[in-house]
Amino acid sequence: MADKFKPSSSDLPDLSEYDALAEPDWEEVRSLADEQGWEWNDDEGAYVNDDGDVIPLSDILELTYDELERIQGEISTAVEQLENDEDVTTWEQTLAELTAATAALFFLLGIGARGNVIDSHAEHVRDRLTTQFEYLRQFSNSILDGELTIDGIRARANLYPQDAQLQYSEAQDFIHSTEEWPFYFNILGGCSHCTQCPEETAKGIVERGSLTPIGARLCLWNCCCMFQYHKTQSGDTNAYRASKQCFGWVGKSKLTLPVTVPVT
């Protein structure tokens, strides 16, 4: 069994110092859609390219996973720095910055365009990040108390971007109003699923609010499903059994996902 990591003592800052991170400047947040040349189309409820063709959800999911892989690399670097310097304060600040940047990145991708971000959306992101910073402080205290191994720290740290990427799904729910898009169905991702996700997918196209939210299932932050929104309930209402749609997360595992534990 690996030895627990016991760093030097550190004076952690007051959590209020992270308040600014919880309120991103949406004009400065990196836009993954702009980088791909995608534009949000309100009528389609989806991104389109220059020719007006709807961007497949598989392309969006692949882009998302590429970003998660990049962020995981930054976290690995931060863990190595922590192991070498034993500076928990710098470690916590780095992870707080990564968590905030990731949440804003994926929320903006999900909401479609900067102009779609309204005050209630910004408040949602702020509240979510404030909660994550409180969990991060508990994490830092556990490190200072010598309760974790380096591998345990790395696995737990990787849950933060996994949680932040769920902001995409929440933003999609915001931008697809229930009045205009009253139906949806779950698209089963290509990762290892909990038992609940296939069951949700098998329900087919259903009224909004009928499915367990992504991130609130047994797989929690490791969920690789997403919702597709519909204006009518026409079409195959049992898409999972009929076509076995499993293109979520591109049907491949580019990341080594950590064991799911609560982000605390």
GURO-331330 format. One record per atom (N, C-alpha, C, O, CB): x, y, z. Coordinates in steps of 0.02 Angstrom, whole numbers, padded with zeros to 5 digits, always signed. Glycine has a CB too. Layout:
! GURO-331330
XYZ;...
END
This chain:
! GURO-331330
+00042-00060+00000;+00000+00000+00000;+00044+00062+00000;+00093+00067+00037;-00048+00000+00061;+00026+00111-00042;+00066+00172-00047;+00061+00212+00017;+00011+00212+00052;+00042+00214-00106;+00116+00248+00032;+00117+00290+00091;+00074+00351+00082;+00067+00377+00027;+00190+00310+00107;+00044+00375+00137;+00006+00437+00135;+00054+00495+00125;+00110+00496+00150;-00036+00445+00201;+00030+00544+00089;+00069+00604+00075;+00059+00654+00132;+00003+00675+00145;+00050+00636+00007;+00113+00674+00164;+00109+00722+00219;+00150+00784+00202;+00210+00784+00211;+00134+00691+00286;+00116+00836+00177;+00152+00897+00156;+00171+00941+00214;+00152+00928+00272;+00110+00936+00107;+00208+00993+00199;+00222+01044+00250;+00158+01082+00266;+00112+01083+00226;+00278+01094+00225;+00157+01112+00324;+00097+01151+00344;+00089+01211+00298;+00138+01238+00272;+00103+01173+00418;+00027+01232+00289;+00011+01289+00246;-00045+01329+00277;-00090+01301+00308;-00008+01266+00175;-00043+01395+00268;-00097+01439+00288;-00141+01451+00227;-00123+01488+00182;-00071+01507+00319;-00199+01419+00226;-00243+01425+00168;-00279+01492+00170;-00296+01517+00224;-00294+01367+00167;-00292+01522+00112;-00325+01587+00110;-00399+01582+00128;-00428+01528+00126;-00318+01618+00041;-00428+01638+00146;-00500+01640+00158;-00535+01623+00092;-00514+01645+00039;-00522+01709+00186;-00589+01584+00096;-00625+01564+00035;-00652+01623-00004;-00664+01617-00065;-00681+01518+00054;-00661+01679+00028;-00686+01739-00007;-00637+01762-00062;-00657+01797-00108;-00698+01796+00042;-00574+01741-00057;-00525+01760-00108;-00541+01727-00175;-00514+01747-00227;-00455+01741-00086;-00584+01676-00175;-00603+01642-00237;-00668+01670-00266;-00692+01645-00317;-00610+01568-00225;-00696+01720-00235;-00760+01748-00259;-00755+01772-00331;-00802+01762-00371;-00783+01805-00214;-00700+01803-00349;-00692+01829-00417;-00691+01772-00468;-00716+01780-00524;-00628+01871-00423;-00662+01715-00449;-00661+01658-00495;-00731+01631-00509;-00744+01604-00562;-00617+01602-00466;-00776+01640-00461;-00843+01614-00468;-00887+01657-00514;-00943+01639-00529;-00876+01608-00400;-00861+01715-00535;-00898+01759-00579;-00857+01774-00641;-00826+01827-00646;-00917+01825-00542;-00856+01728-00689;-00816+01737-00749;-00839+01798-00790;-00898+01816-00790;-00819+01675-00793;-00792+01830-00823;-00808+01881-00872;-00824+01844-00937;-00779+01820-00971;-00748+01932-00882;-00888+01840-00954;-00910+01797-01009;-00883+01821-01077;-00881+01782-01124;-00985+01794-01012;-00864+01884-01081;-00834+01909-01143;-00763+01883-01151;-00736+01883-01207;-00834+01985-01144;-00733+01861-01097;-00664+01837-01099;-00658+01761-01098;-00604+01734-01109;-00625+01866-01041;-00713+01727-01084;-00712+01654-01081;-00698+01625-01150;-00727+01648-01200;-00779+01626-01053;-00654+01578-01153;-00637+01545-01216;-00698+01511-01246;-00733+01475-01211;-00579+01495-01206;-00710+01521-01311;-00767+01491-01345;-00744+01433-01389;-00713+01444-01441;-00804+01544-01387;-00760+01373-01368;-00743+01314-01408;-00780+01315-01475;-00753+01295-01526;-00759+01250-01370;-00842+01340-01474;-00881+01342-01536;-00850+01389-01587;-00844+01373-01646;-00953+01364-01520;-00829+01449-01564;-00797+01496-01610;-00734+01467-01640;-00719+01477-01699;-00781+01562-01573;-00696+01431-01600;-00634+01401-01625;-00647+01349-01679;-00605+01338-01723;-00596+01368-01568;-00706+01318-01677;-00724+01268-01727;-00761+01299-01787;-00774+01265-01837;-00768+01213-01696;-00778+01363-01782;-00816+01395-01835;-00890+01377-01833;-00924+01379-01884;-00788+01375-01902;-00915+01359-01774;-00985+01342-01765;-01024+01403-01742;-00998+01445-01706;-00993+01284-01716;-01087+01406-01763;-01132+01460-01742;-01196+01430-01715;-01222+01382-01743;-01147+01509-01800;-01221+01457-01661;-01283+01431-01631;-01343+01453-01672;-01350+01512-01688;-01290+01453-01558;-01387+01405-01688;-01448+01419-01725;-01508+01406-01679;-01520+01349-01659;-01452+01376-01790;-01544+01459-01662;-01600+01452-01614;-01655+01407-01642;-01685+01369-01604;-01628+01520-01597;-01669+01412-01707;-01723+01372-01736;-01707+01298-01733;-01750+01256-01719;-01735+01393-01808;-01644+01281-01746;-01623+01211-01744;-01610+01188-01672;-01611+01128-01658;-01561+01201-01786;-01597+01236-01628;-01578+01218-01560;-01512+01181-01560;-01502+01135-01520;-01631+01176-01528;-01467+01201-01605;-01404+01165-01614;-01353+01210-01648;-01370+01264-01674;-01415+01100-01656;-01291+01189-01647;-01239+01223-01685;-01242+01204-01758;-01259+01147-01776;-01169+01208-01655;-01225+01252-01801;-01220+01239-01873;-01153+01264-01898;-01121+01307-01867;-01279+01273-01911;-01132+01237-01955;-01070+01260-01986;-01085+01315-02037;-01142+01338-02042;-01032+01201-02020;-01035+01335-02075;-01044+01390-02123;-01095+01374-02177;-01126+01419-02206;-00978+01406-02156;-01105+01309-02191;-01154+01289-02242;-01224+01280-02213;-01271+01263-02249;-01132+01225-02274;-01231+01292-02148;-01296+01285-02117;-01312+01214-02095;-01368+01200-02073;-01349+01307-02163;-01263+01169-02101;-01274+01100-02080;-01268+01094-02005;-01223+01123-01974;-01225+01053-02115;-01313+01056-01975;-01311+01046-01902;-01249+01005-01883;-01234+00954-01915;-01376+01011-01878;-01214+01027-01832;-01155+00992-01808;-01178+00929-01770;-01217+00935-01723;-01111+01037-01763;-01154+00871-01790;-01173+00809-01754;-01153+00813-01680;-01101+00841-01663;-01141+00747-01786;-01195+00784-01638;-01179+00784-01567;-01114+00746-01554;-01078+00762-01506;-01236+00751-01527;-01098+00698-01595;-01036+00661-01586;-00975+00707-01593;-00925+00697-01559;-01031+00604-01636;-00980+00757-01638;-00924+00805-01646;-00917+00848-01583;-00861+00862-01561;-00936+00850-01707;-00973+00868-01554;-00971+00908-01493;-00942+00868-01435;-00902+00893-01396;-01041+00934-01475;-00962+00806-01431;-00938+00763-01377;-00863+00749-01384;-00827+00746-01334;-00977+00699-01376;-00841+00740-01446;-00769+00728-01456;-00729+00790-01436;-00676+00784-01405;-00755+00710-01530;-00754+00848-01455;-00721+00910-01435;-00718+00917-01359;-00667+00936-01331;-00757+00971-01465;-00773+00900-01327;-00776+00902-01254;-00725+00856-01222;-00691+00874-01174;-00846+00885-01230;-00720+00796-01249;-00674+00748-01220;-00602+00769-01232;-00559+00757-01189;-00686+00679-01250;-00587+00799-01289;-00519+00824-01302;-00500+00876-01250;-00444+00877-01225;-00514+00855-01373;-00548+00920-01232;-00535+00971-01182;-00525+00940-01113;-00481+00961-01076;-00591+01021-01180;-00565+00889-01097;-00556+00856-01033;-00488+00823-01028;-00456+00823-00975;-00610+00804-01022;-00465+00795-01083;-00399+00764-01084;-00344+00816-01072;-00296+00804-01035;-00387+00728-01151;-00352+00874-01103;-00303+00928-01093;-00303+00951-01020;-00250+00960-00990;-00319+00988-01140;-00363+00960-00992;-00368+00983-00923;-00341+00931-00874;-00309+00948-00824;-00441+00999-00905;-00353+00868-00890;-00325+00816-00847;-00249+00819-00847;-00217+00805-00795;-00349+00746-00870;-00219+00836-00903;-00147+00844-00906;-00124+00901-00861;-00072+00895-00828;-00124+00858-00977;-00161+00955-00859;-00144+01011-00814;-00149+00991-00741;-00110+01013-00700;-00189+01071-00828;-00198+00950-00726;-00206+00927-00657;-00149+00881-00638;-00123+00885-00582;-00273+00890-00648;-00128+00838-00683;-00071+00794-00669;-00008+00835-00654;+00030+00818-00609;-00058+00747-00728;+00001+00889-00692;+00058+00933-00680;+00052+00965-00611;+00102+00971-00575;+00062+00988-00734;-00008+00986-00592;-00019+01017-00527;-00005+00968-00470;+00023+00987-00418;-00090+01045-00521;-00024+00905-00480;-00011+00854-00429;+00064+00842-00421;+00090+00836-00365;-00046+00788-00447;+00100+00840-00477;+00173+00832-00474;+00205+00890-00438;+00252+00881-00399;+00202+00825-00546;+00179+00951-00451;+00206+01010-00418;+00193+01007-00343;+00236+01024-00303;+00175+01074-00447;+00134+00984-00324;+00117+00976-00254;+00164+00926-00220;+00188+00938-00165;+00044+00955-00245;+00177+00871-00254;+00220+00819-00226;+00291+00845-00216;+00325+00827-00168;+00221+00757-00271;+00314+00887-00263;+00382+00913-00259;+00389+00970-00209;+00437+00972-00171;+00405+00936-00328;+00341+01016-00210;+00347+01077-00169;+00312+01074-00102;+00328+01112-00056;+00320+01135-00207;+00264+01027-00096;+00224+01021-00034;+00189+01086-00016;+00178+01101+00042;+00269+00999+00023;+00170+01124-00066;+00137+01189-00056;+00062+01181-00069;+00040+01186-00126;+00168+01245-00102;+00024+01168-00017;-00048+01154-00025;-00086+01218-00044;-00137+01214-00079;-00077+01125+00039;-00062+01275-00022;-00095+01338-00040;-00094+01350-00115;-00145+01364-00146;-00062+01397-00004;-00034+01344-00146;-00029+01352-00218;-00069+01299-00254;-00100+01313-00306;+00045+01350-00241;-00067+01238-00228;-00106+01183-00257;-00180+01200-00259;-00213+01191-00310;-00094+01119-00217;-00206+01223-00203;-00277+01239-00199;-00295+01295-00247;-00346+01292-00282;-00296+01258-00128;-00254+01346-00250;-00268+01402-00296;-00268+01379-00369;-00310+01401-00408;-00216+01458-00286;-00221+01336-00386;-00217+01310-00454;-00280+01270-00471;-00309+01278-00525;-00155+01266-00463;-00301+01227-00425;-00360+01185-00438;-00423+01228-00441;-00468+01213-00480;-00366+01131-00385;-00427+01279-00400;-00484+01324-00401;-00489+01360-00469;-00543+01366-00497;-00480+01376-00345;-00431+01382-00494;-00430+01416-00559;-00450+01369-00615;-00488+01388-00660;-00360+01445-00573;-00425+01307-00614;-00442+01257-00665;-00516+01241-00662;-00549+01235-00714;-00401+01194-00656;-00543+01233-00603;-00614+01216-00595;-00658+01272-00622;-00706+01258-00658;-00631+01204-00521;-00641+01333-00606;-00681+01391-00629;-00677+01397-00705;-00728+01408-00738;-00657+01455-00596;-00617+01391-00733;-00608+01399-00805;-00645+01344-00843;-00674+01356-00895;-00533+01397-00823;-00643+01282-00816;-00676+01226-00849;-00752+01234-00848;-00785+01221-00898;-00656+01161-00816;-00778+01255-00791;-00851+01265-00785;-00875+01318-00834;-00925+01308-00868;-00870+01285-00713;-00839+01374-00839;-00858+01427-00885;-00852+01405-00957;-00894+01421-00999;-00815+01490-00873;-00799+01367-00972;-00787+01343-01040;-00845+01301-01065;-00870+01311-01120;-00722+01302-01043;-00867+01253-01024;-00919+01207-01045;-00988+01237-01040;-01033+01220-01079;-00916+01144-01003;-00998+01284-00993;-01063+01317-00990;-01073+01359-01053;-01127+01359-01082;-01068+01361-00927;-01021+01395-01074;-01027+01436-01134;-01040+01392-01196;-01079+01412-01240;-00963+01477-01145;-01008+01334-01199;-01021+01289-01255;-01093+01266-01254;-01125+01261-01307;-00973+01227-01252;-01120+01252-01195;-01188+01228-01190;-01241+01281-01202;-01295+01265-01227;-01199+01198-01124;-01226+01343-01186;-01276+01396-01192;-01280+01425-01262;-01327+01461-01278;-01261+01452-01142;-01232+01408-01304;-01236+01425-01375;-01198+01488-01396;-01163+01487-01446;-01306+01434-01394;-01204+01542-01359;-01171+01605-01377;-01166+01649-01315;-01205+01643-01268;-01210+01642-01434;-01116+01693-01315;-01106+01737-01258;-01169+01778-01242;-01186+01788-01184;-01048+01785-01271;-01203+01800-01295;-01263+01841-01285;-01320+01804-01252;-01368+01835-01230;-01284+01868-01349;-01316+01738-01250;-01369+01699-01219;-01363+01694-01143;-01409+01672-01109;-01370+01630-01249;-01305+01714-01117;-01294+01711-01045;-01330+01769-01011;-01314+01827-01022;-01217+01713-01028;-01379+01752-00969;-01417+01803-00933;-01398+01799-00859;-01360+01755-00838;-01493+01794-00942;-01424+01846-00820;-01404+01851-00750;-01417+01786-00711;-01375+01766-00670;-01442+01908-00717;-01473+01753-00724;-01488+01692-00687;-01439+01636-00704;-01423+01594-00662;-01559+01669-00702;-01414+01637-00766;-01363+01587-00785;-01298+01600-00748;-01267+01554-00721;-01351+01589-00861;-01277+01663-00747;-01216+01681-00712;-01221+01664-00638;-01172+01642-00607;-01201+01756-00721;-01280+01675-00609;-01291+01658-00539;-01286+01583-00528;-01259+01560-00478;-01359+01684-00515;-01312+01544-00575;-01308+01471-00570;-01235+01448-00569;-01216+01407-00527;-01345+01438-00629;-01196+01474-00615;-01125+01456-00618;-01089+01477-00554;-01049+01439-00527;-01091+01487-00679;-01104+01537-00530;-01072+01562-00469;-01088+01517-00409;-01043+01499-00371;-01095+01634-00454;-01151+01499-00402;-01170+01456-00346;-01137+01388-00350;-01115+01360-00300;-01246+01448-00343;-01134+01361-00410;-01103+01294-00419;-01029+01298-00402;-01003+01253-00368;-01112+01269-00492;-00995+01349-00424;-00924+01356-00410;-00911+01370-00336;-00863+01344-00308;-00894+01411-00453;-00952+01410-00306;-00944+01424-00234;-00947+01359-00194;-00908+01349-00148;-00998+01474-00210;-00993+01316-00213;-00999+01252-00179;-00937+01209-00191;-00912+01176-00146;-01061+01214-00203;-00912+01210-00253;-00853+01170-00269;-00791+01195-00231;-00749+01155-00211;-00839+01171-00345;-00787+01261-00221;-00730+01288-00183;-00734+01266-00110;-00682+01256-00078;-00729+01364-00188;-00795+01260-00084;-00802+01236-00015;-00779+01163-00010;-00746+01144+00039;-00875+01243+00009;-00798+01122-00060;-00774+01053-00061;-00699+01050-00070;-00665+01007-00040;-00809+01014-00118;-00672+01095-00110;-00600+01097-00122;-00563+01112-00057;-00509+01085-00045;-00582+01149-00175;-00591+01155-00015;-00559+01171+00049;-00557+01108+00093;-00508+01095+00127;-00597+01228+00085;-00611+01069+00092;-00610+01006+00130;-00556+00959+00102;-00523+00925+00140;-00679+00972+00126;-00549+00958+00037;-00498+00918+00004;-00428+00940+00027;-00387+00899+00045;-00504+00925-00073;-00415+01005+00026;-00350+01032+00047;-00336+01014+00120;-00279+00996+00137;-00348+01108+00038;-00386+01019+00163;-00376+01001+00233;-00359+00927+00242;-00320+00909+00285;-00438+01018+00274;-00390+00885+00200;-00374+00814+00203;-00302+00801+00182;-00268+00758+00209;-00422+00774+00157;-00278+00839+00133;-00208+00833+00112;-00162+00855+00168;-00113+00821+00184;-00194+00876+00048;-00178+00912+00198;-00136+00938+00253;-00135+00890+00313;-00085+00886+00349;-00161+01006+00275;-00189+00855+00323;-00193+00808+00378;-00159+00741+00363;-00157+00696+00405;-00265+00796+00398;-00133+00734+00301;-00099+00673+00283;-00144+00613+00274;-00124+00557+00288;-00048+00657+00334;-00206+00625+00252;-00254+00571+00246;-00252+00536+00178;-00283+00483+00170;-00323+00597+00258;-00216+00563+00129;-00220+00538+00061;-00151+00520+00033;-00101+00549+00053;-00254+00589+00016;-00151+00473-00014;-00091+00459-00052;-00089+00506-00112;-00139+00538-00128;-00088+00383-00074;-00033+00509-00146;-00028+00551-00206;-00076+00525-00260;-00109+00565-00293;+00044+00552-00233;-00080+00459-00268;-00128+00432-00317;-00200+00449-00298;-00241+00462-00341;-00119+00355-00323;-00214+00448-00233;-00281+00466-00211;-00296+00539-00224;-00352+00556-00242;-00288+00450-00137;-00246+00581-00214;-00254+00653-00229;-00268+00663-00303;-00312+00702-00321;-00191+00693-00207;-00231+00629-00345;-00239+00636-00417;-00309+00614-00439;-00342+00649-00477;-00185+00595-00455;-00332+00556-00414;-00398+00531-00432;-00453+00579-00410;-00501+00592-00447;-00409+00462-00402;-00446+00604-00349;-00497+00649-00323;-00497+00716-00360;-00549+00744-00373;-00486+00662-00248;-00438+00740-00377;-00433+00804-00414;-00465+00799-00482;-00494+00847-00507;-00359+00824-00420;-00459+00740-00514;-00487+00731-00581;-00564+00733-00582;-00594+00739-00635;-00464+00666-00610;-00595+00729-00524;-00667+00734-00521;-00691+00806-00532;-00748+00816-00552;-00692+00709-00454;-00648+00855-00518;-00670+00924-00524;-00685+00944-00596;-00738+00973-00608;-00617+00970-00496;-00642+00930-00646;-00662+00945-00715;-00718+00901-00739;-00759+00923-00780;-00602+00938-00761;-00723+00839-00714;-00779+00796-00733;-00845+00828-00712;-00894+00828-00749;-00771+00726-00701;-00846+00856-00651;-00905+00890-00627;-00918+00954-00667;-00975+00969-00685;-00899+00906-00553;-00864+00991-00681;-00872+01055-00717;-00900+01045-00787;-00937+01088-00811;-00804+01091-00720;-00882+00989-00820;-00906+00979-00888;-00982+00968-00890;-01013+00976-00942;-00870+00920-00921;-01012+00950-00832;-01084+00942-00830;-01120+01009-00839;-01180+01011-00851;-01105+00911-00764;-01082+01064-00834;-01111+01129-00847;-01136+01134-00919;-01182+01172-00934;-01060+01185-00833;-01107+01095-00964;-01131+01094-01033;-01203+01069-01036;-01246+01100-01067;-01086+01048-01077;-01216+01013-01002;-01284+00985-01001;-01334+01032-00969;-01390+01039-00992;-01284+00917-00965;-01313+01064-00915;-01358+01110-00880;-01373+01171-00923;-01429+01196-00925;-01328+01132-00813;-01322+01196-00958;-01333+01253-01003;-01378+01234-01061;-01420+01275-01082;-01265+01279-01029;-01371+01174-01087;-01416+01151-01141;-01488+01149-01117;-01534+01165-01154;-01395+01081-01165;-01497+01130-01055;-01565+01129-01026;-01593+01200-01022;-01653+01210-01033;-01565+01096-00957;-01551+01248-01006;-01573+01318-01002;-01592+01345-01071;-01643+01378-01078;-01518+01361-00972;-01551+01331-01121;-01560+01362-01187;-01618+01330-01226;-01645+01361-01271;-01496+01357-01228;-01636+01268-01208;-01694+01236-01240;-01753+01244-01192;-01764+01203-01148;-01679+01160-01255;-01792+01296-01203;-01849+01309-01158;-01899+01252-01163;-01909+01222-01216;-01882+01376-01176;-01931+01237-01107;-01980+01183-01106;-02041+01201-01149;-02077+01156-01172;-02002+01167-01035;-02054+01265-01159;-02111+01286-01201;-02099+01268-01274;-02143+01243-01308;-02123+01361-01194;-02038+01280-01298;-02023+01267-01368;-01997+01196-01380;-02007+01168-01433;-01972+01318-01394;-01964+01169-01329;-01935+01102-01335;-01961+01059-01277;-01924+01046-01230;-01856+01105-01335;-02024+01038-01281;-02054+01004-01223;-02035+00930-01215;-02054+00898-01166;-02128+01008-01228;-01997+00903-01264;-01979+00832-01261;-01903+00824-01267;-01868+00867-01294;-02015+00793-01316;-01878+00768-01242;-01808+00752-01249;-01797+00678-01240;-01842+00642-01217;-01765+00792-01198;-01738+00655-01259;-01720+00587-01242;-01646+00582-01227;-01606+00624-01248;-01739+00539-01298;-01628+00531-01192;-01559+00522-01169;-01520+00485-01223;-01541+00433-01248;-01557+00482-01103;-01462+00513-01240;-01417+00479-01287;-01363+00445-01245;-01327+00477-01207;-01385+00529-01339;-01359+00380-01254;-01313+00340-01214;-01242+00349-01239;-01228+00338-01298;-01333+00267-01216;-01197+00368-01195;-01128+00378-01213;-01091+00313-01224;-01120+00259-01215;-01093+00418-01160;-01028+00318-01243;-00989+00259-01260;-00943+00235-01205;-00899+00194-01218;-00950+00273-01321;-00951+00261-01144;-00908+00240-01089;-00940+00182-01051;-00992+00156-01072;-00894+00299-01041;-00911+00162-00996;-00941+00111-00953;-00996+00143-00912;-00983+00191-00875;-00887+00077-00907;-01056+00118-00919;-01113+00151-00888;-01134+00119-00822;-01120+00060-00810;-01171+00150-00935;-01166+00159-00782;-01201+00131-00725;-01265+00098-00752;-01281+00106-00811;-01218+00187-00671;-01300+00062-00711;-01360+00027-00734;-01416+00076-00751;-01462+00058-00788;-01384-00022-00681;-01413+00136-00725;-01468+00183-00733;-01470+00215-00803;-01524+00227-00830;-01463+00237-00681;-01412+00229-00832;-01410+00265-00896;-01445+00227-00953;-01484+00257-00989;-01339+00279-00915;-01431+00161-00963;-01468+00125-01014;-01543+00124-01001;-01583+00127-01048;-01443+00054-01019;-01563+00121-00939;-01634+00122-00922;-01666+00189-00941;-01722+00191-00966;-01644+00109-00847;-01629+00244-00930;-01655+00310-00949;-01660+00316-01024;-01708+00344-01050;-01609+00366-00921;-01611+00289-01060;-01612+00292-01133;-01669+00251-01162;-01700+00272-01211;-01545+00267-01162;-01683+00194-01132;-01735+00150-01157;-01805+00180-01151;-01852+00154-01182;-01733+00084-01119;-01813+00234-01114;-01878+00266-01108;-01898+00303-01172;-01956+00320-01181;-01878+00314-01049;-01849+00316-01215;-01863+00349-01278;-01876+00423-01270;-01853+00454-01222;-01922+00317-01311;-01914+00452-01317;-01929+00523-01317;-01986+00535-01267;-02041+00509-01276;-01947+00549-01388;-01973+00574-01216;-02021+00585-01162;-02027+00659-01146;-01987+00699-01170;-02001+00545-01099;-02076+00676-01106;-02084+00745-01085;-02027+00767-01041;-01999+00728-01002;-02151+00755-01049;-02009+00830-01046;-01955+00859-01005;-01971+00849-00931;-02028+00856-00909;-01945+00934-01021;-01919+00831-00894;-01927+00819-00823;-01939+00746-00807;-01942+00727-00748;-01982+00860-00797;-01947+00704-00859;-01962+00633-00847;-01899+00591-00835;-01904+00536-00808;-01999+00605-00906;-01841+00617-00854;-01779+00580-00848;-01737+00605-00790;-01740+00664-00772;-01738+00584-00913;-01699+00561-00761;-01653+00581-00707;-01599+00626-00736;-01569+00607-00786;-01621+00518-00672;-01586+00683-00707;-01537+00729-00735;-01468+00697-00742;-01448+00656-00700;-01532+00792-00692;-01432+00716-00794;-01363+00693-00802;-01322+00722-00744;-01325+00781-00729;-01334+00716-00871;-01283+00678-00713;-01245+00698-00654;-01279+00680-00589;-01247+00684-00536;-01233+00772-00657;-01343+00661-00592;-01379+00643-00532;-01395+00568-00531;-01435+00544-00491;-01444+00683-00526;-01363+00531-00576;-01374+00459-00580;-01321+00422-00540;-01279+00454-00507;-01374+00435-00654;-01322+00357-00543;-01275+00318-00503;-01203+00332-00522;-01158+00327-00480;-01289+00244-00512;-01191+00350-00586;-01123+00364-00608;-01100+00434-00592;-01041+00451-00601;-01117+00352-00682;-01146+00476-00568;-01130+00545-00547;-01090+00582-00600;-01112+00588-00657;-01092+00544-00482;-01030+00607-00581;-00991+00650-00626;-00958+00613-00683;-00932+00644-00730;-00938+00686-00586;-00958+00547-00681;-00928+00509-00735;-00978+00495-00791;-00961+00459-00839;-00901+00444-00709;-01038+00521-00787;-01089+00509-00838;-01066+00536-00906;-01041+00593-00910;-01156+00541-00818;-01074+00497-00958;-01054+00519-01025;-01114+00519-01072;-01106+00509-01132;-00998+00474-01053;-01173+00531-01045;-01233+00538-01085;-01247+00611-01099;-01215+00656-01071;-01293+00504-01051;-01295+00624-01142;-01320+00691-01152;-01391+00688-01176;-01414+00636-01199;-01275+00730-01201;-01427+00744-01171;-01496+00747-01194;-01499+00777-01263;-01461+00821-01281;-01539+00788-01145;-01547+00750-01303;-01564+00781-01367;-01635+00805-01360;-01679+00769-01338;-01555+00730-01427;-01647+00868-01380;-01711+00901-01368;-01755+00900-01430;-01730+00905-01486;-01699+00972-01344;-01821+00895-01420;-01868+00889-01475;-01927+00935-01464;-01949+00948-01408;-01891+00817-01483;-01954+00960-01521;-02013+01002-01518;-02077+00960-01517;-02129+00982-01493;-02015+01050-01577;-02072+00898-01543;-02129+00853-01543;-02106+00785-01519;-02046+00772-01512;-02162+00848-01614;-02153+00741-01506;-02136+00674-01483;-02139+00624-01540;-02144+00563-01528;-02183+00653-01427;-02135+00648-01601;-02138+00604-01659;-02072+00566-01666;-02021+00584-01637;-02152+00644-01723;-02075+00513-01704;-02014+00473-01715;-02013+00413-01670;-02061+00398-01635;-01952+00516-01704;-01958+00379-01672;-01950+00318-01632;-01946+00336-01559;-01901+00372-01538;-01886+00278-01654;-01993+00312-01520;-01994+00329-01449;-01955+00279-01407;-01957+00281-01345;-02065+00333-01424;-01920+00234-01439;-01878+00187-01403;-01812+00181-01440;-01792+00127-01463;-01913+00117-01395;-01777+00238-01444;-01717+00243-01486;-01662+00195-01464;-01624+00169-01505;-01690+00313-01484;-01658+00182-01399;-01604+00139-01375;-01611+00068-01401;-01563+00040-01428;-01602+00139-01298;-01671+00039-01392;-01680-00030-01414;-01679-00035-01490;-01657-00086-01518;-01745-00057-01387;-01704+00017-01525;-01710+00014-01597;-01643+00020-01632;-01630-00016-01680;-01757+00067-01621;-01601+00067-01608;-01540+00081-01646;-01476+00075-01605;-01422+00080-01632;-01544+00150-01673;-01484+00062-01539;-01425+00056-01496;-01378+00115-01504;-01318+00107-01509;-01387-00008-01513;-01406+00175-01503;-01365+00235-01511;-01317+00241-01452;-01337+00247-01394;-01409+00299-01516;-01254+00237-01468;-01202+00240-01416;-01144+00283-01439;-01086+00266-01426;-01178+00169-01398;-01159+00338-01473;-01104+00377-01499;-01078+00427-01449;-01028+00462-01462;-01124+00413-01561;-01110+00433-01391;-01088+00481-01341;-01016+00471-01323;-00992+00414-01317;-01131+00477-01280;-00980+00526-01313;-00908+00524-01299;-00871+00484-01351;-00818+00456-01338;-00896+00493-01230;-00899+00483-01412;-00867+00456-01471;-00856+00381-01466;-00817+00352-01505;-00801+00491-01483;-00888+00349-01419;-00883+00276-01414;-00813+00253-01399;-00797+00195-01412;-00906+00245-01476;-00772+00296-01372;-00704+00276-01356;-00683+00308-01291;-00710+00359-01271;-00655+00294-01412;-00636+00278-01258;-00614+00304-01193;-00545+00333-01200;-00495+00297-01196;-00615+00248-01139;-00542+00399-01212;-00478+00432-01219;-00448+00451-01152;-00388+00463-01146;-00485+00494-01263;-00492+00455-01102;-00469+00473-01035;-00473+00412-00989;-00515+00368-00998;-00512+00530-01006;-00430+00410-00941;-00436+00361-00888;-00478+00392-00833;-00453+00434-00794;-00366+00337-00861;-00541+00372-00828;-00585+00403-00780;-00572+00376-00711;-00561+00316-00702;-00657+00391-00800;-00572+00418-00660;-00561+00396-00593;-00621+00359-00565;-00676+00364-00592;-00544+00454-00548;-00610+00322-00513;-00665+00291-00478;-00711+00346-00451;-00687+00396-00424;-00640+00245-00420;-00776+00337-00459;-00823+00389-00439;-00831+00392-00364;-00852+00343-00332;-00891+00378-00472;-00815+00449-00335;-00827+00463-00265;-00853+00534-00262;-00840+00573-00308;-00762+00453-00220;-00889+00553-00210;-00914+00621-00206;-00858+00672-00208;-00804+00660-00179;-00955+00631-00143;-00870+00729-00241;-00821+00783-00243;-00826+00820-00177;-00870+00863-00169;-00832+00831-00304;-00783+00804-00131;-00785+00836-00065;-00716+00861-00046;-00708+00889+00008;-00813+00788-00012;
END
